[in-house]
Every structure is written in C-alpha cells, then in structure tokens.
C-alpha cells in the first residue's frame, strides 16, 4: 500500500501535467475526480 506522501506527490505531478496543457483550473474542483481515478488505479493494480 502507498503512503499518503506518495499519493500526494503523484497528484501534484498530475496537476503539473494538467497545467502544461494550458488548463489553469482550481485543483479543488477536481478533488472527487482525482479520488475516483486513484480508486480505479488501485483496483487495476489489484488484478
């Protein structure tokens, strides 16, 4: 299982990538989206 620090780092990296696409949006708007994506990743890696 990953530590919250690792998850936070990965989330920050995803936002850097997102900003490089030119979308300057508030990350808090997408908190639920990030959570659902993390859940999908967790389920995928359990297989």
PDB file of N, CA, C and O in Angstrom:
ATOM      1  N   UNK A   1       0.847  -1.199   0.000  1.00  0.00           N
ATOM      2  CA  UNK A   1       0.000   0.000   0.000  1.00  0.00           C
ATOM      3  C   UNK A   1       0.886   1.254   0.000  1.00  0.00           C
ATOM      4  O   UNK A   1       1.974   1.259   0.577  1.00  0.00           O
ATOM      5  N   UNK A   2       0.412   2.290  -0.642  1.00  0.00           N
ATOM      6  CA  UNK A   2       1.200   3.508  -0.758  1.00  0.00           C
ATOM      7  C   UNK A   2       0.933   4.445   0.414  1.00  0.00           C
ATOM      8  O   UNK A   2      -0.155   4.450   0.990  1.00  0.00           O
ATOM      9  N   UNK A   3       1.943   5.233   0.753  1.00  0.00           N
ATOM     10  CA  UNK A   3       1.755   6.238   1.784  1.00  0.00           C
ATOM     11  C   UNK A   3       1.038   7.442   1.188  1.00  0.00           C
ATOM     12  O   UNK A   3       1.023   7.631  -0.029  1.00  0.00           O
ATOM     13  N   UNK A   4       0.449   8.246   2.052  1.00  0.00           N
ATOM     14  CA  UNK A   4      -0.253   9.432   1.548  1.00  0.00           C
ATOM     15  C   UNK A   4       0.730  10.385   0.881  1.00  0.00           C
ATOM     16  O   UNK A   4       0.359  11.115  -0.038  1.00  0.00           O
ATOM     17  N   UNK A   5       1.999  10.387   1.342  1.00  0.00           N
ATOM     18  CA  UNK A   5       3.007  11.250   0.716  1.00  0.00           C
ATOM     19  C   UNK A   5       3.195  10.869  -0.750  1.00  0.00           C
ATOM     20  O   UNK A   5       3.273  11.740  -1.617  1.00  0.00           O
ATOM     21  N   UNK A   6       3.267   9.564  -1.025  1.00  0.00           N
ATOM     22  CA  UNK A   6       3.440   9.111  -2.405  1.00  0.00           C
ATOM     23  C   UNK A   6       2.234   9.496  -3.251  1.00  0.00           C
ATOM     24  O   UNK A   6       2.381   9.939  -4.390  1.00  0.00           O
ATOM     25  N   UNK A   7       1.045   9.325  -2.689  1.00  0.00           N
ATOM     26  CA  UNK A   7      -0.169   9.689  -3.420  1.00  0.00           C
ATOM     27  C   UNK A   7      -0.216  11.196  -3.669  1.00  0.00           C
ATOM     28  O   UNK A   7      -0.597  11.637  -4.753  1.00  0.00           O
ATOM     29  N   UNK A   8       0.172  11.984  -2.661  1.00  0.00           N
ATOM     30  CA  UNK A   8       0.183  13.437  -2.822  1.00  0.00           C
ATOM     31  C   UNK A   8       1.162  13.847  -3.904  1.00  0.00           C
ATOM     32  O   UNK A   8       0.869  14.726  -4.714  1.00  0.00           O
ATOM     33  N   UNK A   9       2.331  13.209  -3.919  1.00  0.00           N
ATOM     34  CA  UNK A   9       3.343  13.537  -4.913  1.00  0.00           C
ATOM     35  C   UNK A   9       2.809  13.235  -6.306  1.00  0.00           C
ATOM     36  O   UNK A   9       2.973  14.031  -7.230  1.00  0.00           O
ATOM     37  N   UNK A  10       2.169  12.080  -6.446  1.00  0.00           N
ATOM     38  CA  UNK A  10       1.619  11.682  -7.744  1.00  0.00           C
ATOM     39  C   UNK A  10       0.520  12.660  -8.166  1.00  0.00           C
ATOM     40  O   UNK A  10       0.414  13.011  -9.342  1.00  0.00           O
ATOM     41  N   UNK A  11      -0.294  13.096  -7.207  1.00  0.00           N
ATOM     42  CA  UNK A  11      -1.360  14.051  -7.511  1.00  0.00           C
ATOM     43  C   UNK A  11      -0.766  15.371  -7.971  1.00  0.00           C
ATOM     44  O   UNK A  11      -1.248  15.970  -8.932  1.00  0.00           O
ATOM     45  N   UNK A  12       0.297  15.835  -7.279  1.00  0.00           N
ATOM     46  CA  UNK A  12       0.950  17.085  -7.676  1.00  0.00           C
ATOM     47  C   UNK A  12       1.505  16.973  -9.087  1.00  0.00           C
ATOM     48  O   UNK A  12       1.389  17.905  -9.882  1.00  0.00           O
ATOM     49  N   UNK A  13       2.110  15.825  -9.395  1.00  0.00           N
ATOM     50  CA  UNK A  13       2.661  15.624 -10.731  1.00  0.00           C
ATOM     51  C   UNK A  13       1.561  15.681 -11.778  1.00  0.00           C
ATOM     52  O   UNK A  13       1.743  16.264 -12.846  1.00  0.00           O
ATOM     53  N   UNK A  14       0.417  15.075 -11.469  1.00  0.00           N
ATOM     54  CA  UNK A  14      -0.684  15.086 -12.432  1.00  0.00           C
ATOM     55  C   UNK A  14      -1.175  16.514 -12.665  1.00  0.00           C
ATOM     56  O   UNK A  14      -1.609  16.850 -13.767  1.00  0.00           O
ATOM     57  N   UNK A  15      -1.106  17.369 -11.614  1.00  0.00           N
ATOM     58  CA  UNK A  15      -1.542  18.749 -11.803  1.00  0.00           C
ATOM     59  C   UNK A  15      -0.537  19.534 -12.626  1.00  0.00           C
ATOM     60  O   UNK A  15      -0.920  20.406 -13.406  1.00  0.00           O
ATOM     61  N   UNK A  16       0.762  19.229 -12.458  1.00  0.00           N
ATOM     62  CA  UNK A  16       1.774  19.904 -13.285  1.00  0.00           C
ATOM     63  C   UNK A  16       1.538  19.570 -14.754  1.00  0.00           C
ATOM     64  O   UNK A  16       1.615  20.440 -15.621  1.00  0.00           O
ATOM     65  N   UNK A  17       1.252  18.305 -15.018  1.00  0.00           N
ATOM     66  CA  UNK A  17       0.970  17.879 -16.389  1.00  0.00           C
ATOM     67  C   UNK A  17      -0.281  18.599 -16.891  1.00  0.00           C
ATOM     68  O   UNK A  17      -0.316  19.077 -18.025  1.00  0.00           O
ATOM     69  N   UNK A  18      -1.302  18.673 -16.044  1.00  0.00           N
ATOM     70  CA  UNK A  18      -2.557  19.307 -16.423  1.00  0.00           C
ATOM     71  C   UNK A  18      -2.333  20.781 -16.745  1.00  0.00           C
ATOM     72  O   UNK A  18      -2.910  21.304 -17.698  1.00  0.00           O
ATOM     73  N   UNK A  19      -1.497  21.451 -15.953  1.00  0.00           N
ATOM     74  CA  UNK A  19      -1.248  22.872 -16.194  1.00  0.00           C
ATOM     75  C   UNK A  19      -0.465  23.072 -17.483  1.00  0.00           C
ATOM     76  O   UNK A  19      -0.637  24.085 -18.161  1.00  0.00           O
ATOM     77  N   UNK A  20       0.386  22.124 -17.826  1.00  0.00           N
ATOM     78  CA  UNK A  20       1.168  22.254 -19.048  1.00  0.00           C
ATOM     79  C   UNK A  20       0.273  22.189 -20.286  1.00  0.00           C
ATOM     80  O   UNK A  20       0.678  22.620 -21.366  1.00  0.00           O
ATOM     81  N   UNK A  21      -0.944  21.653 -20.136  1.00  0.00           N
ATOM     82  CA  UNK A  21      -1.886  21.618 -21.249  1.00  0.00           C
ATOM     83  C   UNK A  21      -2.592  22.966 -21.404  1.00  0.00           C
ATOM     84  O   UNK A  21      -3.367  23.165 -22.340  1.00  0.00           O
ATOM     85  N   UNK A  22      -2.316  23.894 -20.473  1.00  0.00           N
ATOM     86  CA  UNK A  22      -2.906  25.224 -20.571  1.00  0.00           C
ATOM     87  C   UNK A  22      -4.162  25.389 -19.747  1.00  0.00           C
ATOM     88  O   UNK A  22      -4.792  26.446 -19.778  1.00  0.00           O
ATOM     89  N   UNK A  23      -4.534  24.357 -19.008  1.00  0.00           N
ATOM     90  CA  UNK A  23      -5.729  24.460 -18.185  1.00  0.00           C
ATOM     91  C   UNK A  23      -5.342  24.931 -16.783  1.00  0.00           C
ATOM     92  O   UNK A  23      -4.825  24.158 -15.976  1.00  0.00           O
ATOM     93  N   UNK A  24      -5.597  26.192 -16.511  1.00  0.00           N
ATOM     94  CA  UNK A  24      -5.283  26.755 -15.194  1.00  0.00           C
ATOM     95  C   UNK A  24      -6.539  26.691 -14.331  1.00  0.00           C
ATOM     96  O   UNK A  24      -7.156  27.717 -14.043  1.00  0.00           O
ATOM     97  N   UNK A  25      -6.910  25.491 -13.923  1.00  0.00           N
ATOM     98  CA  UNK A  25      -8.116  25.345 -13.121  1.00  0.00           C
ATOM     99  C   UNK A  25      -7.762  25.071 -11.668  1.00  0.00           C
ATOM    100  O   UNK A  25      -6.655  24.634 -11.353  1.00  0.00           O
ATOM    101  N   UNK A  26      -8.709  25.333 -10.805  1.00  0.00           N
ATOM    102  CA  UNK A  26      -8.522  25.094  -9.381  1.00  0.00           C
ATOM    103  C   UNK A  26      -8.554  23.591  -9.117  1.00  0.00           C
ATOM    104  O   UNK A  26      -9.562  22.936  -9.383  1.00  0.00           O
ATOM    105  N   UNK A  27      -7.458  23.039  -8.596  1.00  0.00           N
ATOM    106  CA  UNK A  27      -7.404  21.596  -8.345  1.00  0.00           C
ATOM    107  C   UNK A  27      -8.529  21.110  -7.434  1.00  0.00           C
ATOM    108  O   UNK A  27      -8.950  19.958  -7.537  1.00  0.00           O
ATOM    109  N   UNK A  28      -9.019  21.971  -6.549  1.00  0.00           N
ATOM    110  CA  UNK A  28     -10.044  21.532  -5.618  1.00  0.00           C
ATOM    111  C   UNK A  28     -11.361  21.209  -6.330  1.00  0.00           C
ATOM    112  O   UNK A  28     -12.192  20.467  -5.807  1.00  0.00           O
ATOM    113  N   UNK A  29     -11.541  21.771  -7.521  1.00  0.00           N
ATOM    114  CA  UNK A  29     -12.747  21.457  -8.286  1.00  0.00           C
ATOM    115  C   UNK A  29     -12.751  19.992  -8.713  1.00  0.00           C
ATOM    116  O   UNK A  29     -13.802  19.393  -8.940  1.00  0.00           O
ATOM    117  N   UNK A  30     -11.545  19.433  -8.817  1.00  0.00           N
ATOM    118  CA  UNK A  30     -11.427  18.085  -9.362  1.00  0.00           C
ATOM    119  C   UNK A  30     -11.044  17.056  -8.315  1.00  0.00           C
ATOM    120  O   UNK A  30     -10.623  15.949  -8.651  1.00  0.00           O
ATOM    121  N   UNK A  31     -11.187  17.416  -7.051  1.00  0.00           N
ATOM    122  CA  UNK A  31     -10.776  16.504  -5.990  1.00  0.00           C
ATOM    123  C   UNK A  31     -11.497  15.158  -6.096  1.00  0.00           C
ATOM    124  O   UNK A  31     -10.873  14.106  -5.959  1.00  0.00           O
ATOM    125  N   UNK A  32     -12.810  15.193  -6.340  1.00  0.00           N
ATOM    126  CA  UNK A  32     -13.572  13.954  -6.472  1.00  0.00           C
ATOM    127  C   UNK A  32     -13.094  13.163  -7.676  1.00  0.00           C
ATOM    128  O   UNK A  32     -13.018  11.935  -7.631  1.00  0.00           O
ATOM    129  N   UNK A  33     -12.774  13.863  -8.747  1.00  0.00           N
ATOM    130  CA  UNK A  33     -12.297  13.201  -9.960  1.00  0.00           C
ATOM    131  C   UNK A  33     -10.979  12.488  -9.681  1.00  0.00           C
ATOM    132  O   UNK A  33     -10.775  11.353 -10.113  1.00  0.00           O
ATOM    133  N   UNK A  34     -10.088  13.156  -8.959  1.00  0.00           N
ATOM    134  CA  UNK A  34      -8.799  12.548  -8.611  1.00  0.00           C
ATOM    135  C   UNK A  34      -9.026  11.309  -7.751  1.00  0.00           C
ATOM    136  O   UNK A  34      -8.400  10.273  -7.972  1.00  0.00           O
ATOM    137  N   UNK A  35      -9.918  11.415  -6.774  1.00  0.00           N
ATOM    138  CA  UNK A  35     -10.197  10.282  -5.896  1.00  0.00           C
ATOM    139  C   UNK A  35     -10.704   9.094  -6.697  1.00  0.00           C
ATOM    140  O   UNK A  35     -10.266   7.966  -6.473  1.00  0.00           O
ATOM    141  N   UNK A  36     -11.616   9.332  -7.623  1.00  0.00           N
ATOM    142  CA  UNK A  36     -12.168   8.233  -8.416  1.00  0.00           C
ATOM    143  C   UNK A  36     -11.085   7.635  -9.305  1.00  0.00           C
ATOM    144  O   UNK A  36     -11.051   6.423  -9.515  1.00  0.00           O
ATOM    145  N   UNK A  37     -10.189   8.493  -9.833  1.00  0.00           N
ATOM    146  CA  UNK A  37      -9.097   7.980 -10.649  1.00  0.00           C
ATOM    147  C   UNK A  37      -8.138   7.141  -9.818  1.00  0.00           C
ATOM    148  O   UNK A  37      -7.647   6.116 -10.291  1.00  0.00           O
ATOM    149  N   UNK A  38      -7.868   7.558  -8.595  1.00  0.00           N
ATOM    150  CA  UNK A  38      -6.991   6.790  -7.711  1.00  0.00           C
ATOM    151  C   UNK A  38      -7.629   5.442  -7.388  1.00  0.00           C
ATOM    152  O   UNK A  38      -6.946   4.419  -7.341  1.00  0.00           O
ATOM    153  N   UNK A  39      -8.932   5.448  -7.168  1.00  0.00           N
ATOM    154  CA  UNK A  39      -9.636   4.189  -6.887  1.00  0.00           C
ATOM    155  C   UNK A  39      -9.531   3.243  -8.079  1.00  0.00           C
ATOM    156  O   UNK A  39      -9.309   2.044  -7.906  1.00  0.00           O
ATOM    157  N   UNK A  40      -9.689   3.777  -9.280  1.00  0.00           N
ATOM    158  CA  UNK A  40      -9.580   2.957 -10.487  1.00  0.00           C
ATOM    159  C   UNK A  40      -8.180   2.368 -10.591  1.00  0.00           C
ATOM    160  O   UNK A  40      -8.024   1.198 -10.937  1.00  0.00           O
ATOM    161  N   UNK A  41      -7.164   3.169 -10.295  1.00  0.00           N
ATOM    162  CA  UNK A  41      -5.789   2.677 -10.347  1.00  0.00           C
ATOM    163  C   UNK A  41      -5.579   1.571  -9.320  1.00  0.00           C
ATOM    164  O   UNK A  41      -4.961   0.547  -9.614  1.00  0.00           O
ATOM    165  N   UNK A  42      -6.100   1.785  -8.108  1.00  0.00           N
ATOM    166  CA  UNK A  42      -5.939   0.777  -7.063  1.00  0.00           C
ATOM    167  C   UNK A  42      -6.576  -0.547  -7.495  1.00  0.00           C
ATOM    168  O   UNK A  42      -5.980  -1.612  -7.337  1.00  0.00           O
ATOM    169  N   UNK A  43      -7.775  -0.468  -8.032  1.00  0.00           N
ATOM    170  CA  UNK A  43      -8.475  -1.681  -8.462  1.00  0.00           C
ATOM    171  C   UNK A  43      -7.730  -2.361  -9.597  1.00  0.00           C
ATOM    172  O   UNK A  43      -7.649  -3.589  -9.651  1.00  0.00           O
ATOM    173  N   UNK A  44      -7.185  -1.559 -10.505  1.00  0.00           N
ATOM    174  CA  UNK A  44      -6.469  -2.105 -11.656  1.00  0.00           C
ATOM    175  C   UNK A  44      -5.237  -2.883 -11.196  1.00  0.00           C
ATOM    176  O   UNK A  44      -4.931  -3.946 -11.737  1.00  0.00           O
ATOM    177  N   UNK A  45      -4.531  -2.349 -10.195  1.00  0.00           N
ATOM    178  CA  UNK A  45      -3.300  -2.988  -9.746  1.00  0.00           C
ATOM    179  C   UNK A  45      -3.551  -4.203  -8.854  1.00  0.00           C
ATOM    180  O   UNK A  45      -2.651  -5.015  -8.640  1.00  0.00           O
ATOM    181  N   UNK A  46      -4.763  -4.325  -8.341  1.00  0.00           N
ATOM    182  CA  UNK A  46      -5.088  -5.486  -7.510  1.00  0.00           C
ATOM    183  C   UNK A  46      -5.255  -6.744  -8.358  1.00  0.00           C
ATOM    184  O   UNK A  46      -5.075  -7.861  -7.874  1.00  0.00           O
ATOM    185  N   UNK A  47      -5.604  -6.545  -9.632  1.00  0.00           N
ATOM    186  CA  UNK A  47      -5.863  -7.690 -10.512  1.00  0.00           C
ATOM    187  C   UNK A  47      -4.580  -8.478 -10.730  1.00  0.00           C
ATOM    188  O   UNK A  47      -4.585  -9.481 -11.442  1.00  0.00           O
TER     189      UNK A  47
END
